[in-house]
Amino acid sequence: MTTAAAGSPRTYQVRTYGCQMNVHDSERISGLLEQAGYVRAPQADDTPDVVVFNTCAVRENADNRLYGNLGHLRPVKDKHPGMQIAVGGCLAQKDRGEIVRKAPWVDVVFGTHNIGSLPVLLERARHNAAAEVEILESLDVFPSTLPTRRESTYAGWVSISVGCNNTCTFCIVPSLRGKEKDRRPGDILSEVRALVDEGVLEVTLLGQNVNSYGVEFGDRYAFGKLLRACGDIDGLERVRFTSPHPKDFTDDVIAAMTETPNVCHSLHMPLQSGSDDVLRAMRRSYRSERYLGIIEKVRAAMPDAAITTDIIVGFPGETEADFQRTLDVVREARFSSAFTFQYSKRPGTPAATMDGQLPKQVVQERYERLIATVEEITWAENKRLVGETVEVLVAVGEGRKDERTGRMSGRARDGRLVHFATEAPGGESLAGQIRPGDIVHTTITYAAPHHLNADGAPVAHRRTRAGDAAEAGRSPRTPGVLLGLPTLGAPPVAPAPAAGCATH
């Protein structure tokens, strides 16, 4: 029976689609619901009292995926009176009341700017026995005022900005997340320190365009300064960030990465296309020469840097010559990995009405060639690490075959996925001693295009406070850090929404 017994707390599940921003938003949704008295349902429970879909609208199949999942839930809800379904995130912001029209069994629809309203909307829908749809056009305060239930004991997301001021012709996100709003540096650092106090070792700074951070308070070097400030936080071992935009990338960020020991030598910088003509049509305000120049500077300062990217194939008007130029840039940049996408037409974007929409078969064939080229390069780059000893932060859920192979998995400092053996030199298994959040040093013995293996015994193992927390079953819970926007006057302190998608 899904409805909670009298006096029992109601249970919930959050199902997340999309980027790191959505994952972090879901942590806030969980924190809000638990503050309101809900209890997380076990993963295997298919009849929780509340199911929240936190959606993405970047890809064309996002709509089909959501409505398909809602359709599967309808008979479940029919059999369990009192069950509620809520839909939030970018697709909710886009489709609004259309969601309830297509799926009238949905109870709550909330947008990207009012995550904090969810518990009230659920209660109101339950009381009125009617759907509640509430979509705000802009946020009032920064989302980190919301309580957060962190998913990891060892790594945490920290939003430094929300929204985006760019106008890329393929992207729907700015219209759903709004203009960029920057968070005060002191507030960001307070949240990072709070996470470190809970045992977190690694923090990823999130923003739609992290290196335009500071635009609201007039400091174009604010992001580099923020990275350096993170270097002064005792106990913070790794700092990552995503995603920068080539047009705003400045040399001081490279210097900060090089000179701040806990900032990882990994950089995710979207290329989207190697063709200047396509970049112009995408309204991306850089060209391939500028992009490769940044890569060259990063590698000169940090020869060990792992550089990853996003690439779109089949943008309207893309010719075979344009596509070949993308392959040329991929070969020259030598990415350690790439997120590759077939162009997806999104209604409401300028690209959706452009001439030169390409046939599916052309896009698919180019996509397959791109994948082959990327994997050839990533495999060659990974092979260069065979024989090297790397530091790995042990993770959960990274290796799908770990139980069968007797390995554990984690991420090296450069972000590469490493599967490592857990046998000590005498044949004794260390699996029970090494916990998620611990640090191991291990020597790479084999390279694949998307991961590295270390089949010998770990060279070293360091137990950490994050590992202690994992062993005790604790995950960091940060209360709403009282934040405001960097404007004059006393900022409001009401709860509000969370970060935008990292697709730029």
C-alpha positions as CSV (number, residue, x, y, z in Angstrom):
1,M,0.0,0.0,0.0
2,T,1.6,3.3,-1.0
3,T,-0.3,5.6,1.2
4,A,1.5,6.0,4.5
5,A,-0.2,4.5,7.6
6,A,-1.6,7.0,10.1
7,G,1.3,8.6,11.9
8,S,3.9,7.2,9.5
9,P,6.0,9.5,7.4
10,R,5.3,9.7,3.6
11,T,8.0,8.3,1.4
12,Y,9.5,9.8,-1.8
13,Q,11.7,9.1,-4.8
14,V,13.4,11.6,-7.1
15,R,14.1,10.5,-10.6
16,T,16.7,12.7,-12.4
17,Y,17.4,13.3,-16.0
18,G,20.0,15.6,-17.5
19,C,23.3,17.2,-16.4
20,Q,25.2,17.8,-13.2
21,M,23.0,20.8,-12.6
22,N,19.9,18.6,-12.5
23,V,21.6,16.1,-10.2
24,H,22.4,19.0,-7.8
25,D,18.9,20.3,-8.1
26,S,17.7,16.8,-7.1
27,E,19.8,17.0,-4.0
28,R,18.0,20.1,-3.0
29,I,14.6,18.5,-3.8
30,S,15.5,15.7,-1.5
31,G,16.7,18.1,1.2
32,L,13.4,20.0,1.0
33,L,11.2,16.9,1.2
34,E,13.1,15.5,4.2
35,Q,12.9,18.8,6.0
36,A,9.2,18.6,5.4
37,G,9.0,15.2,7.0
38,Y,9.2,12.9,4.0
39,V,11.5,9.8,4.1
40,R,13.4,8.5,1.1
41,A,11.9,5.2,-0.2
42,P,14.2,2.3,-1.0
43,Q,15.3,2.2,-4.6
44,A,13.4,-1.1,-5.1
45,D,10.2,0.4,-3.9
46,D,8.0,1.0,-6.9
47,T,5.1,2.5,-5.0
48,P,6.5,5.5,-3.0
49,D,4.0,8.1,-1.8
50,V,5.6,10.8,-3.9
51,V,7.5,10.4,-7.2
52,V,9.3,13.6,-8.4
53,F,10.6,13.7,-12.0
54,N,13.4,16.3,-12.3
55,T,13.6,16.8,-16.0
56,C,15.9,18.0,-18.8
57,A,14.8,19.7,-22.0
58,V,18.1,19.8,-23.9
59,R,17.5,16.7,-26.1
60,E,14.6,16.0,-28.4
61,N,13.7,12.7,-26.8
62,A,13.3,14.3,-23.3
63,D,9.6,14.8,-23.9
64,N,9.1,11.2,-25.1
65,R,11.0,9.9,-22.1
66,L,9.0,11.9,-19.6
67,Y,5.6,11.1,-21.0
68,G,6.5,7.5,-21.4
69,N,7.5,7.2,-17.8
70,L,4.4,9.1,-16.7
71,G,2.3,6.6,-18.7
72,H,3.9,3.7,-16.9
73,L,3.1,5.2,-13.5
74,R,-0.6,5.8,-14.3
75,P,-1.8,2.3,-13.5
76,V,0.5,2.2,-10.4
77,K,-1.1,5.3,-9.1
78,D,-4.6,4.1,-9.9
79,K,-4.0,1.1,-7.6
80,H,-2.5,3.2,-4.8
81,P,-4.8,6.0,-3.8
82,G,-2.8,8.9,-2.2
83,M,0.2,8.5,-4.4
84,Q,1.4,11.8,-5.9
85,I,3.5,12.6,-9.0
86,A,5.4,15.9,-9.4
87,V,7.3,17.1,-12.5
88,G,9.9,19.8,-12.2
89,G,13.0,21.0,-14.0
90,C,13.6,22.4,-17.5
91,L,10.9,20.4,-19.3
92,A,8.3,21.5,-16.7
93,Q,9.4,25.2,-17.2
94,K,8.9,24.7,-21.0
95,D,5.7,22.7,-21.1
96,R,3.9,24.1,-18.1
97,G,0.2,23.3,-18.0
98,E,0.7,21.1,-21.1
99,I,2.0,18.4,-18.8
100,V,-1.2,18.1,-16.9
101,R,-3.2,18.3,-20.1
102,K,-1.3,15.3,-21.5
103,A,-1.0,13.5,-18.2
104,P,-3.9,14.5,-16.0
105,W,-2.8,12.1,-13.3
106,V,0.1,14.4,-12.5
107,D,-0.4,16.3,-9.2
108,V,2.2,19.0,-9.2
109,V,4.2,20.9,-11.9
110,F,6.9,23.3,-10.8
111,G,9.6,25.1,-12.7
112,T,13.3,25.8,-12.5
113,H,12.8,29.0,-10.4
114,N,10.6,27.7,-7.6
115,I,12.0,24.3,-6.4
116,G,11.5,25.6,-2.9
117,S,7.7,25.6,-3.4
118,L,7.5,21.8,-3.9
119,P,6.4,20.7,-0.4
120,V,3.7,23.3,-0.2
121,L,2.4,22.5,-3.7
122,L,2.2,18.8,-2.8
123,E,0.2,19.5,0.3
124,R,-2.0,21.9,-1.6
125,A,-2.7,19.4,-4.3
126,R,-3.5,16.8,-1.7
127,H,-5.8,19.1,0.2
128,N,-7.6,20.4,-2.9
129,A,-7.6,17.0,-4.8
130,A,-6.5,19.0,-7.9
131,A,-3.3,19.5,-9.9
132,E,-1.1,22.5,-8.9
133,V,0.9,24.1,-11.6
134,E,3.3,26.9,-10.5
135,I,5.9,28.3,-12.8
136,L,7.9,31.5,-12.0
137,E,9.6,33.5,-14.7
138,S,12.7,34.4,-12.6
139,L,14.3,33.5,-9.3
140,D,14.1,35.8,-6.3
141,V,17.0,34.5,-4.4
142,F,19.9,32.2,-5.0
143,P,18.9,28.5,-4.7
144,S,21.5,27.6,-2.1
145,T,19.1,28.9,0.5
146,L,17.5,25.5,0.2
147,P,18.4,22.5,2.4
148,T,20.4,19.8,0.6
149,R,20.6,16.1,1.0
150,R,24.0,15.2,-0.6
151,E,24.3,12.0,-2.4
152,S,28.0,11.5,-1.8
153,T,30.1,11.4,1.3
154,Y,33.3,12.3,-0.6
155,A,32.3,14.7,-3.4
156,G,29.9,17.6,-3.6
157,W,28.4,20.0,-6.2
158,V,28.5,23.8,-5.4
159,S,26.7,26.2,-7.6
160,I,28.5,29.5,-8.2
161,S,26.0,30.9,-10.7
162,V,22.7,30.1,-12.3
163,G,21.3,31.0,-15.7
164,C,23.2,32.0,-18.9
165,N,23.7,35.2,-20.9
166,N,24.7,33.5,-24.1
167,T,22.4,33.1,-27.1
168,C,23.5,29.9,-28.8
169,T,21.1,29.2,-31.5
170,F,20.7,25.5,-30.7
171,C,20.2,25.8,-26.9
172,I,16.9,26.2,-25.1
173,V,18.4,26.3,-21.6
174,P,18.8,30.1,-21.2
175,S,15.1,30.6,-21.9
176,L,14.3,28.1,-19.2
177,R,16.9,29.0,-16.6
178,G,17.1,32.8,-17.1
179,K,19.9,35.3,-17.2
180,E,23.1,34.7,-15.3
181,K,22.9,35.3,-11.5
182,D,26.2,35.2,-9.6
183,R,26.6,34.1,-6.1
184,R,28.8,36.0,-3.6
185,P,32.3,34.6,-3.3
186,G,32.1,34.4,0.5
187,D,28.8,32.5,0.3
188,I,30.3,29.9,-2.1
189,L,33.4,29.4,0.1
190,S,31.1,29.1,3.2
191,E,29.3,26.2,1.5
192,V,32.5,24.6,0.4
193,R,33.9,24.8,4.0
194,A,30.6,23.3,5.3
195,L,31.0,20.4,3.0
196,V,34.6,19.8,4.0
197,D,33.6,19.9,7.6
198,E,31.3,17.0,6.8
199,G,34.2,15.0,5.3
200,V,33.9,15.9,1.7
201,L,37.2,15.8,-0.2
202,E,36.2,16.9,-3.6
203,V,34.1,19.8,-4.8
204,T,32.9,20.6,-8.3
205,L,32.0,24.3,-8.9
206,L,28.9,24.5,-11.2
207,G,27.7,27.1,-13.5
208,Q,26.2,27.4,-17.0
209,N,29.4,29.3,-17.8
210,V,31.7,29.3,-14.8
211,N,34.3,31.6,-16.3
212,S,31.9,34.4,-16.9
213,Y,31.4,34.3,-13.1
214,G,31.7,37.8,-11.7
215,V,29.7,39.5,-14.5
216,E,27.1,40.8,-12.0
217,F,29.6,42.4,-9.8
218,G,32.0,43.6,-12.5
219,D,35.1,41.4,-11.9
220,R,36.1,39.4,-15.0
221,Y,38.9,37.7,-13.0
222,A,36.5,36.6,-10.2
223,F,36.6,32.9,-11.2
224,G,40.4,32.6,-11.1
225,K,40.3,34.3,-7.6
226,L,37.6,31.9,-6.5
227,L,39.8,28.9,-7.5
228,R,42.7,30.3,-5.6
229,A,40.5,30.9,-2.5
230,C,39.5,27.2,-2.6
231,G,43.2,26.4,-2.3
232,D,43.2,27.9,1.1
233,I,40.5,25.6,2.5
234,D,42.1,23.0,4.8
235,G,40.9,19.4,4.0
236,L,39.7,20.2,0.5
237,E,41.8,17.9,-1.7
238,R,40.3,18.3,-5.1
239,V,38.5,21.2,-6.9
240,R,36.9,20.7,-10.3
241,F,34.6,23.0,-12.3
242,T,32.2,22.8,-15.2
243,S,31.6,24.2,-17.7
244,P,33.7,27.1,-19.0
245,H,33.0,28.8,-22.3
246,P,35.9,29.5,-24.7
247,K,34.9,33.1,-25.3
248,D,35.4,34.0,-21.6
249,F,38.4,31.8,-20.9
250,T,41.2,34.0,-19.5
251,D,44.9,33.3,-18.8
252,D,44.5,33.9,-15.1
253,V,42.3,30.8,-14.8
254,I,45.1,28.7,-16.3
255,A,47.5,30.3,-13.8
256,A,45.1,29.6,-10.9
257,M,44.8,26.0,-12.0
258,T,48.6,25.6,-12.3
259,E,49.4,27.3,-9.0
260,T,46.7,26.0,-6.7
261,P,47.6,22.5,-5.6
262,N,44.1,21.2,-5.0
263,V,42.7,22.4,-8.3
264,C,42.7,19.3,-10.6
265,H,44.4,19.4,-14.0
266,S,41.2,18.6,-15.8
267,L,39.3,20.9,-18.1
268,H,35.9,20.3,-19.7
269,M,35.5,22.9,-22.4
270,P,32.8,22.5,-25.0
271,L,33.9,22.8,-28.7
272,Q,30.5,22.1,-30.3
273,S,32.0,22.3,-33.8
274,G,35.4,22.7,-35.4
275,S,34.0,24.6,-38.4
276,D,34.1,28.4,-38.1
277,D,31.1,28.7,-40.4
278,V,29.1,26.4,-38.1
279,L,30.3,28.1,-35.0
280,R,29.1,31.4,-36.5
281,A,25.7,29.9,-37.3
282,M,25.6,28.5,-33.7
283,R,26.3,32.0,-32.5
284,R,29.4,30.7,-30.6
285,S,31.6,33.8,-30.3
286,Y,35.0,32.1,-30.8
287,R,36.6,30.3,-33.7
288,S,38.6,27.1,-33.9
289,E,41.9,28.9,-33.8
290,R,41.0,30.6,-30.5
291,Y,39.8,27.3,-29.1
292,L,43.0,25.5,-30.0
293,G,45.0,28.4,-28.7
294,I,43.5,27.9,-25.3
295,I,44.2,24.1,-25.4
296,E,47.9,24.9,-26.3
297,K,48.2,27.3,-23.4
298,V,46.7,24.8,-21.0
299,R,49.0,22.0,-22.1
300,A,52.0,24.3,-21.9
301,A,51.2,25.1,-18.3
302,M,49.9,21.6,-17.3
303,P,51.3,18.9,-19.6
304,D,49.3,16.3,-17.6
305,A,46.0,18.1,-18.1
306,A,43.1,15.9,-19.3
307,I,40.8,18.0,-21.6
308,T,37.2,16.9,-22.4
309,T,34.6,18.5,-24.5
310,D,31.1,18.5,-26.0
311,I,30.6,18.2,-29.8
312,I,27.3,18.5,-31.9
313,V,27.1,16.7,-35.2
314,G,24.6,17.6,-37.9
315,F,23.9,21.2,-37.1
316,P,21.7,22.8,-39.8
317,G,23.8,23.7,-42.9
318,E,26.8,21.6,-41.8
319,T,28.6,20.4,-44.9
320,E,31.0,17.5,-45.3
321,A,33.8,20.0,-45.3
322,D,32.5,21.5,-42.0
323,F,32.4,18.1,-40.5
324,Q,35.9,17.3,-41.6
325,R,37.1,20.4,-39.9
326,T,35.6,19.1,-36.7
327,L,37.5,15.9,-37.1
328,D,40.7,17.9,-37.7
329,V,40.2,19.9,-34.4
330,V,39.5,16.7,-32.5
331,R,42.7,15.2,-33.8
332,E,44.7,18.3,-32.9
333,A,43.1,18.8,-29.5
334,R,43.6,15.2,-28.5
335,F,40.7,15.1,-26.0
336,S,40.8,12.5,-23.1
337,S,37.0,12.1,-23.7
338,A,34.2,13.8,-25.5
339,F,30.4,13.9,-25.1
340,T,29.1,13.7,-28.6
341,F,25.5,14.5,-29.7
342,Q,23.5,14.4,-32.8
343,Y,21.9,17.8,-33.4
344,S,18.4,17.8,-31.8
345,K,15.8,20.3,-33.0
346,R,14.3,22.1,-30.1
347,P,11.1,24.2,-30.8
348,G,11.7,27.7,-29.6
349,T,15.3,27.9,-30.6
350,P,16.6,29.8,-33.7
351,A,18.2,26.7,-35.1
352,A,14.9,24.9,-35.3
353,T,13.8,27.1,-38.1
354,M,17.1,27.3,-40.0
355,D,17.4,26.1,-43.6
356,G,19.6,23.1,-44.2
357,Q,18.2,20.7,-41.7
358,L,20.1,17.5,-42.4
359,P,18.6,14.0,-43.1
360,K,18.9,11.6,-40.2
361,Q,21.0,9.1,-42.1
362,V,23.6,11.8,-42.9
363,V,23.8,12.9,-39.3
364,Q,24.0,9.3,-38.1
365,E,26.8,8.4,-40.5
366,R,28.9,11.5,-39.5
367,Y,28.2,10.7,-35.8
368,E,29.6,7.2,-36.2
369,R,32.7,8.6,-37.9
370,L,33.2,11.1,-35.0
371,I,32.8,8.4,-32.4
372,A,35.4,6.2,-34.1
373,T,37.9,9.2,-34.3
374,V,37.3,10.2,-30.7
375,E,37.8,6.6,-29.4
376,E,41.0,6.2,-31.5
377,I,42.4,9.3,-29.8
378,T,41.2,8.7,-26.3
379,W,42.5,5.1,-26.4
380,A,45.9,6.4,-27.5
381,E,45.9,9.0,-24.8
382,N,45.0,6.5,-22.2
383,K,47.7,4.1,-23.3
384,R,50.3,6.7,-22.4
385,L,49.4,6.2,-18.7
386,V,50.2,2.5,-18.7
387,G,52.9,2.1,-16.1
388,E,52.1,5.3,-14.3
389,T,51.0,5.4,-10.7
390,V,47.9,7.5,-10.2
391,E,46.0,8.8,-7.2
392,V,42.4,7.5,-7.1
393,L,39.5,8.8,-5.0
394,V,37.4,5.6,-4.5
395,A,33.8,6.0,-5.7
396,V,30.5,4.2,-5.6
397,G,28.7,3.0,-8.8
398,E,31.4,3.9,-11.3
399,G,32.3,0.3,-12.2
400,R,29.3,-1.9,-13.3
401,K,31.4,-5.1,-13.3
402,D,33.3,-4.5,-10.0
403,E,31.6,-7.2,-8.1
404,R,32.2,-9.8,-10.8
405,T,35.8,-8.7,-11.4
406,G,36.8,-8.2,-7.8
407,R,37.8,-4.6,-8.5
408,M,36.8,-1.3,-7.1
409,S,36.6,2.0,-9.0
410,G,37.2,5.7,-8.7
411,R,38.5,8.8,-10.5
412,A,42.1,9.8,-10.9
413,R,42.9,13.5,-10.3
414,D,42.6,14.2,-14.0
415,G,39.0,12.8,-14.0
416,R,39.8,9.5,-15.7
417,L,37.9,6.4,-14.6
418,V,40.2,3.8,-13.0
419,H,39.2,0.2,-12.1
420,F,41.7,-1.2,-9.6
421,A,42.4,-4.5,-8.0
422,T,42.0,-4.9,-4.2
423,E,44.4,-7.8,-3.5
424,A,47.4,-7.1,-1.2
425,P,50.8,-8.6,-2.2
426,G,50.1,-11.7,-0.1
427,G,46.8,-12.4,-1.8
428,E,44.7,-10.9,1.0
429,S,41.7,-8.9,-0.3
430,L,41.7,-5.3,0.8
431,A,38.1,-4.8,-0.4
432,G,36.7,-4.7,3.2
433,Q,39.3,-2.1,4.2
434,I,39.1,0.3,1.3
435,R,35.9,2.4,1.5
436,P,34.3,4.9,-0.9
437,G,36.0,8.2,-0.1
438,D,39.3,6.7,0.7
439,I,42.4,7.5,-1.4
440,V,44.5,4.8,-3.1
441,H,47.6,5.0,-5.3
442,T,47.8,2.3,-7.9
443,T,49.7,1.6,-11.1
444,I,48.0,1.4,-14.4
445,T,48.4,-1.9,-16.3
446,Y,45.8,-1.6,-19.1
447,A,44.1,1.1,-21.1
448,A,40.7,1.2,-22.9
449,P,39.1,4.1,-24.7
450,H,36.9,5.0,-21.7
451,H,38.7,3.7,-18.6
452,L,42.0,2.5,-17.1
453,N,42.7,-0.8,-15.3
454,A,45.2,-1.3,-12.5
455,D,45.5,-5.0,-11.9
456,G,48.3,-5.1,-9.4
457,A,47.9,-4.5,-5.7
458,P,47.4,-0.8,-4.6
459,V,50.7,0.9,-3.9
460,A,49.2,2.8,-1.0
461,H,45.9,3.3,0.7
462,R,44.9,6.2,2.9
463,R,41.8,6.1,5.0
464,T,39.9,9.4,5.1
465,R,37.1,11.1,7.0
466,A,34.9,10.7,3.9
467,G,35.6,7.0,4.0
468,D,34.6,7.0,7.7
469,A,31.3,8.7,6.8
470,A,30.6,6.2,4.1
471,E,31.3,3.3,6.5
472,A,29.0,4.8,9.0
473,G,26.3,5.4,6.4
474,R,26.3,9.1,6.7
475,S,25.9,11.6,3.8
476,P,26.5,15.3,4.2
477,R,23.4,17.4,4.8
478,T,23.9,21.1,4.4
479,P,21.2,23.4,5.7
480,G,20.1,26.4,3.6
481,V,23.2,28.6,3.6
482,L,21.7,32.1,3.8
483,L,22.6,33.6,0.5
484,G,21.7,36.6,-1.6
485,L,22.4,38.0,-5.0
486,P,25.4,40.4,-5.2
487,T,23.2,43.5,-5.4
488,L,22.9,46.6,-3.1
489,G,20.6,46.5,-0.1
490,A,19.5,43.6,2.1
491,P,18.8,40.5,-0.1
492,P,15.6,38.5,0.5
493,V,16.0,35.2,2.2
494,A,13.1,33.1,0.8
495,P,13.8,29.7,-0.7
496,A,14.2,29.5,-4.5
497,P,15.4,27.3,-7.4
498,A,18.7,25.8,-8.5
499,A,21.4,25.8,-11.0
500,G,21.2,25.7,-14.8
501,C,22.4,22.9,-17.2
502,A,26.0,22.6,-18.0
503,T,25.5,22.2,-21.8
504,H,27.5,25.1,-23.0
